[in-house]
Amino acid sequence: MITAGFLAEFKRATEAKSKNKSIDPAISGFQIRPEARWNPGLSEELIAEYQAVLNVRFPNDFKALLREMNGTDLSRLNVYASTGHSHLEWVGVYSYPRDLKIVKDMIELIRSSRGDIARDLAEQGFELRAEANLVPIYEHRYVVCVPNADSSVVLSIVVHDTDAIVYGASLAEYLEREFL
């Protein structure tokens, strides 16, 4: 279970890492901008509203994260290395309500490939239960929302390739892997 201490240290460490980082023009792909910060967390009322709008019950760990941090303040840059293409911007960690349309669109995209995603995960030994909801949190990473609110598995799903893997057995494991 994610603790307030874990989240405080995570926030400190990720913001310090971002502060000392620069965009690497030789790397293709999305990069977090230097000086990116976490937005302030959501109130209990806004978390409840977010769940209601999506018609889902978030895992306890995800609610704890949302109480402390609600997405990032700066967009990410998609860098095309030495191709000469201009950088494109895209949202960082999703924020409510700012990115609600994106979150809803991503949920809908997942629905259309749900069977293929479930089969891909089953081949790896993970059962994506029929009642599970998938809520995007960053890029193509989704927190699995199931009746057991103490479970916070995070999946990485690339829909156009129907490529799905368990990216973190818990939200804490995922956060460390993705951002630290």
PATORDREN-875305 format. One record per residue (C-alpha): residue number from 1; z, x, y. Coordinates in Angstrom, 3 decimals. Layout:
<sites>
site i = NUM	up = Z	east = X	north = Y;
...
</sites>
This chain:
<sites>
site i = 1	up = 0.000	east = 0.000	north = 0.000;
site i = 2	up = -0.910	east = 1.283	north = 3.437;
site i = 3	up = 2.087	east = 2.042	north = 5.633;
site i = 4	up = 2.427	east = 2.198	north = 9.399;
site i = 5	up = 3.091	east = 5.934	north = 9.024;
site i = 6	up = -0.142	east = 6.449	north = 7.105;
site i = 7	up = -2.117	east = 4.544	north = 9.745;
site i = 8	up = -0.509	east = 6.411	north = 12.646;
site i = 9	up = -1.320	east = 9.770	north = 11.047;
site i = 10	up = -4.829	east = 8.601	north = 10.108;
site i = 11	up = -5.509	east = 7.520	north = 13.691;
site i = 12	up = -4.164	east = 10.792	north = 15.102;
site i = 13	up = -6.131	east = 12.942	north = 12.639;
site i = 14	up = -9.440	east = 11.108	north = 13.000;
site i = 15	up = -9.314	east = 11.045	north = 16.786;
site i = 16	up = -8.453	east = 14.764	north = 16.855;
site i = 17	up = -11.339	east = 15.482	north = 14.476;
site i = 18	up = -13.722	east = 13.451	north = 16.643;
site i = 19	up = -12.558	east = 15.178	north = 19.821;
site i = 20	up = -13.512	east = 18.591	north = 18.469;
site i = 21	up = -16.800	east = 17.508	north = 16.956;
site i = 22	up = -20.290	east = 17.547	north = 18.406;
site i = 23	up = -23.513	east = 15.884	north = 17.332;
site i = 24	up = -25.345	east = 18.232	north = 14.959;
site i = 25	up = -29.088	east = 17.995	north = 15.747;
site i = 26	up = -29.982	east = 19.619	north = 12.411;
site i = 27	up = -28.427	east = 16.830	north = 10.332;
site i = 28	up = -30.397	east = 13.650	north = 9.697;
site i = 29	up = -28.421	east = 10.418	north = 9.565;
site i = 30	up = -25.653	east = 8.612	north = 11.369;
site i = 31	up = -22.975	east = 10.678	north = 13.055;
site i = 32	up = -19.782	east = 9.613	north = 14.764;
site i = 33	up = -19.893	east = 10.480	north = 18.437;
site i = 34	up = -17.559	east = 13.042	north = 19.910;
site i = 35	up = -14.630	east = 11.436	north = 21.700;
site i = 36	up = -14.880	east = 8.231	north = 19.600;
site i = 37	up = -11.581	east = 6.365	north = 19.582;
site i = 38	up = -10.125	east = 3.466	north = 17.677;
site i = 39	up = -9.940	east = 0.144	north = 19.480;
site i = 40	up = -6.482	east = -1.438	north = 19.724;
site i = 41	up = -5.464	east = -3.580	north = 16.769;
site i = 42	up = -5.607	east = -7.345	north = 16.472;
site i = 43	up = -2.769	east = -9.831	north = 16.751;
site i = 44	up = -1.762	east = -11.880	north = 13.710;
site i = 45	up = -3.494	east = -14.857	north = 15.338;
site i = 46	up = -6.791	east = -12.982	north = 15.705;
site i = 47	up = -6.606	east = -11.681	north = 12.136;
site i = 48	up = -6.074	east = -15.262	north = 10.932;
site i = 49	up = -9.000	east = -16.402	north = 13.087;
site i = 50	up = -11.229	east = -13.636	north = 11.653;
site i = 51	up = -10.340	east = -14.692	north = 8.106;
site i = 52	up = -11.007	east = -18.343	north = 8.946;
site i = 53	up = -14.386	east = -17.594	north = 10.550;
site i = 54	up = -15.447	east = -15.690	north = 7.412;
site i = 55	up = -13.683	east = -18.160	north = 5.078;
site i = 56	up = -11.972	east = -15.309	north = 3.256;
site i = 57	up = -8.463	east = -13.944	north = 2.678;
site i = 58	up = -8.207	east = -10.254	north = 3.516;
site i = 59	up = -6.227	east = -7.793	north = 1.377;
site i = 60	up = -2.833	east = -6.831	north = 2.805;
site i = 61	up = -4.008	east = -3.257	north = 3.445;
site i = 62	up = -7.012	east = -4.457	north = 5.454;
site i = 63	up = -4.789	east = -6.702	north = 7.551;
site i = 64	up = -2.462	east = -3.737	north = 8.160;
site i = 65	up = -5.445	east = -1.664	north = 9.304;
site i = 66	up = -6.660	east = -4.445	north = 11.602;
site i = 67	up = -3.184	east = -4.745	north = 13.172;
site i = 68	up = -3.393	east = -1.068	north = 14.173;
site i = 69	up = -7.119	east = -0.465	north = 14.702;
site i = 70	up = -10.014	east = -2.828	north = 15.277;
site i = 71	up = -13.153	east = -0.763	north = 14.951;
site i = 72	up = -14.284	east = 2.117	north = 17.095;
site i = 73	up = -15.114	east = 2.127	north = 20.778;
site i = 74	up = -18.348	east = 4.141	north = 20.594;
site i = 75	up = -21.498	east = 3.532	north = 18.617;
site i = 76	up = -22.753	east = 6.108	north = 16.144;
site i = 77	up = -25.986	east = 8.013	north = 16.618;
site i = 78	up = -28.733	east = 8.117	north = 14.029;
site i = 79	up = -30.100	east = 11.638	north = 14.358;
site i = 80	up = -33.523	east = 12.475	north = 12.973;
site i = 81	up = -33.013	east = 16.251	north = 12.797;
site i = 82	up = -36.144	east = 18.175	north = 13.785;
site i = 83	up = -38.581	east = 15.231	north = 13.538;
site i = 84	up = -38.717	east = 14.744	north = 17.296;
site i = 85	up = -37.711	east = 11.063	north = 17.053;
site i = 86	up = -35.196	east = 9.835	north = 19.595;
site i = 87	up = -31.672	east = 9.134	north = 18.439;
site i = 88	up = -30.860	east = 5.505	north = 17.717;
site i = 89	up = -27.472	east = 3.923	north = 18.282;
site i = 90	up = -25.657	east = 1.643	north = 15.868;
site i = 91	up = -22.172	east = 0.234	north = 15.839;
site i = 92	up = -19.323	east = 2.352	north = 14.491;
site i = 93	up = -16.531	east = 0.813	north = 12.460;
site i = 94	up = -16.952	east = -2.957	north = 12.779;
site i = 95	up = -14.779	east = -4.701	north = 15.341;
site i = 96	up = -13.805	east = -8.370	north = 15.618;
site i = 97	up = -15.117	east = -10.334	north = 17.480;
site i = 98	up = -17.626	east = -7.839	north = 18.916;
site i = 99	up = -19.508	east = -7.302	north = 15.637;
site i = 100	up = -19.038	east = -10.714	north = 14.036;
site i = 101	up = -22.767	east = -11.474	north = 13.860;
site i = 102	up = -23.459	east = -8.144	north = 12.131;
site i = 103	up = -20.611	east = -8.729	north = 9.674;
site i = 104	up = -21.875	east = -12.239	north = 8.856;
site i = 105	up = -25.449	east = -10.989	north = 8.438;
site i = 106	up = -24.304	east = -8.245	north = 6.068;
site i = 107	up = -22.262	east = -10.718	north = 4.017;
site i = 108	up = -25.330	east = -12.943	north = 3.723;
site i = 109	up = -27.487	east = -9.990	north = 2.687;
site i = 110	up = -25.006	east = -9.158	north = -0.082;
site i = 111	up = -25.014	east = -12.763	north = -1.315;
site i = 112	up = -28.731	east = -12.611	north = -1.975;
site i = 113	up = -28.268	east = -9.571	north = -4.269;
site i = 114	up = -24.882	east = -10.480	north = -5.747;
site i = 115	up = -26.072	east = -10.660	north = -9.376;
site i = 116	up = -27.771	east = -7.265	north = -9.240;
site i = 117	up = -24.747	east = -5.734	north = -7.521;
site i = 118	up = -22.361	east = -7.162	north = -10.131;
site i = 119	up = -24.533	east = -5.818	north = -12.974;
site i = 120	up = -24.728	east = -2.365	north = -11.371;
site i = 121	up = -20.955	east = -2.247	north = -10.973;
site i = 122	up = -20.371	east = -3.585	north = -14.531;
site i = 123	up = -22.400	east = -0.675	north = -15.905;
site i = 124	up = -19.839	east = 1.585	north = -14.206;
site i = 125	up = -16.878	east = -0.341	north = -15.618;
site i = 126	up = -15.992	east = -2.376	north = -12.516;
site i = 127	up = -15.920	east = -6.165	north = -12.717;
site i = 128	up = -16.978	east = -7.873	north = -9.503;
site i = 129	up = -15.307	east = -11.215	north = -10.048;
site i = 130	up = -17.162	east = -14.363	north = -9.023;
site i = 131	up = -14.423	east = -15.364	north = -6.549;
site i = 132	up = -14.440	east = -11.961	north = -4.832;
site i = 133	up = -15.658	east = -11.841	north = -1.250;
site i = 134	up = -17.140	east = -8.661	north = 0.183;
site i = 135	up = -16.401	east = -7.921	north = 3.838;
site i = 136	up = -18.181	east = -5.007	north = 5.538;
site i = 137	up = -15.930	east = -2.581	north = 7.360;
site i = 138	up = -18.187	east = 0.397	north = 8.161;
site i = 139	up = -21.869	east = 1.043	north = 7.518;
site i = 140	up = -22.514	east = -0.251	north = 3.986;
site i = 141	up = -18.892	east = -0.084	north = 2.862;
site i = 142	up = -17.242	east = -3.353	north = 1.854;
site i = 143	up = -13.632	east = -4.219	north = 1.152;
site i = 144	up = -13.302	east = -6.480	north = -1.898;
site i = 145	up = -11.254	east = -9.573	north = -1.107;
site i = 146	up = -9.732	east = -11.174	north = -4.226;
site i = 147	up = -6.799	east = -13.542	north = -4.776;
site i = 148	up = -4.524	east = -10.531	north = -5.408;
site i = 149	up = -3.919	east = -9.505	north = -1.785;
site i = 150	up = -2.415	east = -6.191	north = -2.946;
site i = 151	up = -5.827	east = -5.011	north = -4.188;
site i = 152	up = -8.077	east = -3.320	north = -1.620;
site i = 153	up = -10.971	east = -1.741	north = -3.511;
site i = 154	up = -13.824	east = -0.522	north = -1.298;
site i = 155	up = -17.417	east = -0.587	north = -2.490;
site i = 156	up = -20.442	east = 1.259	north = -1.169;
site i = 157	up = -23.493	east = -0.990	north = -1.492;
site i = 158	up = -27.048	east = -0.169	north = -0.517;
site i = 159	up = -28.796	east = -3.497	north = -0.977;
site i = 160	up = -32.434	east = -2.431	north = -0.718;
site i = 161	up = -31.873	east = -0.015	north = -3.640;
site i = 162	up = -29.334	east = -2.256	north = -5.393;
site i = 163	up = -27.060	east = 0.737	north = -5.553;
site i = 164	up = -23.365	east = -0.082	north = -5.723;
site i = 165	up = -20.377	east = 2.111	north = -6.524;
site i = 166	up = -16.624	east = 1.955	north = -6.156;
site i = 167	up = -16.070	east = 4.215	north = -3.154;
site i = 168	up = -12.302	east = 3.889	north = -3.053;
site i = 169	up = -9.809	east = 2.410	north = -5.514;
site i = 170	up = -7.817	east = 1.394	north = -2.433;
site i = 171	up = -8.427	east = 1.147	north = 1.289;
site i = 172	up = -6.205	east = 4.186	north = 1.885;
site i = 173	up = -8.226	east = 6.280	north = -0.570;
site i = 174	up = -11.434	east = 5.114	north = 1.062;
site i = 175	up = -10.245	east = 5.895	north = 4.613;
site i = 176	up = -9.272	east = 9.430	north = 3.617;
site i = 177	up = -12.576	east = 9.995	north = 1.813;
site i = 178	up = -14.807	east = 8.584	north = 4.526;
site i = 179	up = -13.131	east = 9.848	north = 7.684;
site i = 180	up = -10.989	east = 12.852	north = 6.820;
</sites>
